[in-house]
Amino acid sequence: MKRLVVVLALVLAAALGPATAPAPARAQLRRDHQAPPGPRPHSVTITEFGAVGDGRTLNTVPFQNAVFYVRSFADKGGAQLYVPRGRWLTGSFNLTSHLTLYLEEGAVIVGAKDSSQWLIVEPLPSYGQGLDLPGPRHQSLISGYNLTDVVITGNNGVIDGQGLVWWQWLRSHELNHSRPNLLEFLYSEDIVISNLTFLNSPAWSIHPVYCSNVKVHNVTIKTSLDAPLTDGIVPDSCSNLCIEDSTISVSHEAISLKSGWDRYGISFGRPTSDIRISRVDLLSSSGAALAFGSEMSGGISDIHVNHLRIHDSSKGPPEEVLVGIAEELLGVLVEEGEPEAEAQECPNHRPSSFEKDGQMFYGDCEHCLYPASGND
């Protein structure tokens, strides 16, 4: 499919599910002006705990010990855990509150290929099972549970999940438990993720679930475009979340808004609401650039999107956004974008909305982009 630039303004004043009260003024202010806190009063380096950045030495215990140590500074303004240049191989580990995890330029946190280094945890209550299989799932490489005031940032450091082995296990039906994500926060608030690159996640790259006051800024996410079911950023039963100035290139869905699956999501009853997405470049080779669901049983409301650029994706909003929920989605405004040079080659090019074969398409050209960009 030829590249196109789509500028969107999505305003979901009506909820897709349970209604939610308007965000208070304080939350609005925090969303629009939230910034990482200043330098922490205390700082430690991962090498102080015996870590070796040679790409071969397993550093799971040093990361766990370092996080345990910085907990002692929680009531003293928190602490920074500094990761210098090197390849720091590790299994899954948890973060703590009032922590800044800082990856220097050239620093790469690398997920171990040995699945035993990724802990096993219970499925999320709003899903009742893992992503791939019933029962427990592998914990994400980096996780946070019931935390507040956490910053994950750096000087364009990298978090690499080495997902190829997991994709092979999925394709060959050798998985014993569902694949892990790269970064996941549960029941947490005041989270900032910025200035980092996320590579080769086994499943989803960034997954905040049951969280509030989250900002994802200036991140790059990439996986192989033929990897199975790898999503970029998945806000899941979250509120007051902002994604901006980022680039995502994945095989499945670049940004996917979710709120639980089937009866589990309905019973848990926590919607995704008050989401702002701005100035992002998206590529999804086999899925949607921006998707609502399909797991959205808890409801979705108050979603605002602008300056969304889609490149070479098989589906883009609002075509895929509206699939299956078109009659419930209200207050959608699609503004005409400026097509790139490749799209302008068509002599009859008109990037607008049109109907073909009984289906609506938005932002595409009927002449030069259909059927390549059509529904499937």
N, C-alpha and C positions, 0 to 999 in steps of 0.2 A: 504494500500500500504506500502511495506517495505520502510524503510528510505534509502535515497541516498544522497550523497554529489555531487553537480554539481559545477564545476569551470567554469565560463563563461568569455569570453572576447567578448563583443559586440561592434562593431565599425560601426556606421551608418554614413559613410561619405556622402552617398546620402540621401537626405531628404525624409521623408514620407509626402510630401506636399510641401509648399512653401520653397524655398531655403533661407538659412540665411547666412550672412557673417560670416567669422571666428571670434571667440572671440578675442578681443584685448589682447595684452600681459599682460596688467594690470589686466584684468579679469581673465586670466589664473593664474597669480600669486596669486590673492586673493582666487581663488577656491582651489588651492593646499595648501595654507598656512594660510588660514583664521582661526582665533582663537578668542574666546570671548575677549572682551575688559577687561582691568583691573578693579579693584573695582571702583564703581561710587563715586564721591566726596560727595554725600549726600545719606542718607538712612532713610527710615521710616518703621515701622512695622504695619501690618494690624490691630493689636489690638489698635493702637492709634486712629483708626477711629470707634471704637465701635464694632469691630468684635468679635464674640465668637465662639471658636472652639469646640463646644460640639456635633456637628453633627445634631442638631435640630434647632438652631437659624439661621434664614435666614440672610445672610451677603451680599446680592446683593448691597445694598446702601453703606455699608462700602467699598466694593471693588470699586464701582464707584467713591466715594468721594476720596479714596486714589489715584486713577489714576488722577483724576482732580487736586489734590494737587501737585503731582509730575511733572505735566506739567510746573509748575513755575520754574523748574530747567533745562528745556530743553536747555537754552543758557548758562548754568553753568556746563556743563559736564554730565548732566543727573542725575538720581537717581535710587536707588534700593528700590523695595517694597519687604519686607521680610515677609514670611509666616512661622510662627513657627509650632512646633508640634501641632497637633489637626486635627479635621475634620471640614472643613470650608464649610458649605452648602451655595450655591449661585445660582442665576440665571445668565443669560448671562451678560457679561460686556466687555467693549472695553479697549484696551491698548493705550498707547501713545508713541511717539518717544523718543529715548534716555532713555529707561527704561530697567532695569533688574528686572524681576520677579523671585524671588529666593524662592524655597520651601525647607525647612529644612527636614532632615530625620524625618519621622513620620508625616509630613504635608500632608494632603490630601484635595485638593479642590474637593468638591462633587457637582455635578449638581443636582438641585432640580427636584423632580418628578412631580411637578406642571408645566404643559406646559405653563401656563400664565407667568411664570418667564423667559421664553425664548422668546426674542423679535421676532417680525415678520418683515422680510426685503424682499426687492424685489428679484426676481430671478437673477442669474448672467447673464450678457448680452450675453455671449457666449453659453448660454444654453436656455434662454427664458422660463424656467420653473424650478421648484424644482426637487429634486432627485426622489421623489415618486409621486408628484401630480402637475398638472398645477397651475400656479399662484405663490404667495409669498411663502416663506419658513421660518422656524424658524432659527434665528441667532445662530451661534455657541456659545458654552459656553464661550470661550475666543476668542476675535476677534481683528484684527487690520486692519485699513483702511488707505492707503496712508501714511504709517509710514516708518521711517528709523532708523537704529541702535537700534534694540530691541533684548534682550537676555531673553529667558525663560529657566531657569536652576535650579539646586539645588543639594542637597545631596541625590539623589534618592527619592525625593518627588513624590507624586502621584496626577494625575488628573483623577477623576472617574466620568464618565457621567451617571452612573446608568441607562444604556440603556435598561434594561429588560422591563420597562413599555412602552417604545417607540416601542420595537419589538412586544410587545403584541398588541399595537394599530395598527401597520402596518398589522399584520396578521389578525386582526379582522375588518379591514377597518374602523377604528375609527379615523384615522388621519384627521385633518382639514387642515393642512399644512405639507409640507415635513419635514422630520426629520432633526435635527441639527447635526452638526459635533462637535467634542471636541475643536479643535483649528484651526482657519482659519485666514490667512492673505490675504488681497487684495491690489493690486497696491503698494506693499511695497518692500523695499530693505534692504540689510545688516541685515539679520535675523539669529540668532543662537538659536537652540533648542537642549538642551543637558541634559544628566544626570537625566532623569525623566522617570517615568512609566505612561503610558496612559491606562486606563482600561474602558471597557464597554461603548464605544462610541455609541450613538444612531444610527449613520451612519458611517461617516469616522472619523478617529482619528486625522490626521494632513493633512490639505488641504491648501497649499500655491497656490494662483491663481493670475495670472498677476504679479508675483513677480520676483525679480532677486537677485543674491548674497545671497543664502539661504544655511545654513549648518545645517543638522540634524545629531547629533552625540551621540552615546551611549544612545539610548533610547530603552525602552521596551514597546511594544504595545500588549495588549491582549484583546480579547473579547471571549464570549462563542462561541464554534465552531458550534453551531446550530443557532446562531443569523442570522437574514435575512439581507443579503447585507451589511455587515460591512467590510469596507476596512481599511487598515492600513495607509500608506502614499500615498497621491495622488498629485503629482506635476502636475499642471494644467495651461497650457499656461505660463510656467515659463522658465527662462534661468539662466545659471550658478548656478546650484543647486547640492549639494553634500549630499548623504546619506551614512553613514558609521558606522561600529562597532555597529550594532543594531540588536535587535531580535523582530520579528513580528509574532504573532500567532492570526489569525482572521478566520472568516468563509468564506469570499468571496475572495478578492484579497489583498495580502500582500502589494505589491507596484504596483500602477497602474498609468501609464503615460497618461495624457489626454490633449486635447486642444480644447474643445468645441464640441457642438452637432449639427449636421445637418446644416441647412442654417444659424443658429445663429453663430456657430463656423466658418463657411466660411466667413460670413460677418464681424465678429469681427477680424478675420485674425491674431491671435497671436499664433505662434507655441510654442511647448515645445522643447527646444534645449539646448545643452551643459549640459547634465546631467551626473553625476558621481555617481555610486553605487558600494560600495566596502565593503567586509567583513560583510555581513549581513546573518542572519539565518531566514529563512522564513517558515511559515506553513500556509496553507490556506485549510480548510477542504472541501470546495465545489467549489472553484474558482481557479484562477491561482496565483502561487507564485509571478510571475512578468508578468504584462499584459501591452500591448499597446492598449489603448482604453478601451472599444469600442468607446467612444466619443473622436475622434481625428481629427475632421474636419478642425482644424487650422493647422495641420501638426505636425510631430515629426521628429527631426533630431539630429545627433551628440550625441548618447547615448553610454556610456562606462560602462560596467559592469564587475566586476571580483570578484572572491572568494565569489560566491553566493552559499549558502548552503540551500537545500530544504529538509524538513522533513515531511513525511506523508501527502503530499499535493496531491489533486486529479489531478492537472495539474501543470507542471513546464516548464520553458523555455527550449529550444526555441519552444517546441511543441505548447503551448498556445500562446506564443508571436507571432508566425507566423500565427495563425489561421486568415484567411480572408485577410491577407496582404502579404502572402508569396512571391508573384510575385513582390511586390514593395520593399521588404526589401533586401538591398544589404550590402555586407561587413560584414557577420556574421562569426565569428570564435568560434567554441566550442571546448574547450580543455578538454581532458579526465580527470575526477576526480577520487579520490580514494574512492571506495565504502566502506561503513561501514560494520561491522561484519555481520549484518543481511543479507545484500545483497550478501556477499561472501559465504553464505551457499549453494547457487546454484552451482552444480558441473560444469555447462556449462556457468557460469556467464561471460559476456563480456560487460562492460558498454561502449557502443559506439553508433554510429548512425546506424540505420537499417531501412529498409522499410518493412511494413507489411500491407496487405490489401490496397495497393495503397497509404498509408500515411507514412510520415517520422517521426521517433522518434529519439530523441537525448538524450544521457546520461543514457538511461534505458537499462535494460537487456531484450532481447526478450523472454528469457526462464522463468525467475523468476518474472518479473514485469509486463508482459503483460498477461491478459488484464487489470489488476488493474490500470495501469498507462496509459491506452489507451485513445484516443480521445473520448470525449462524447459531 
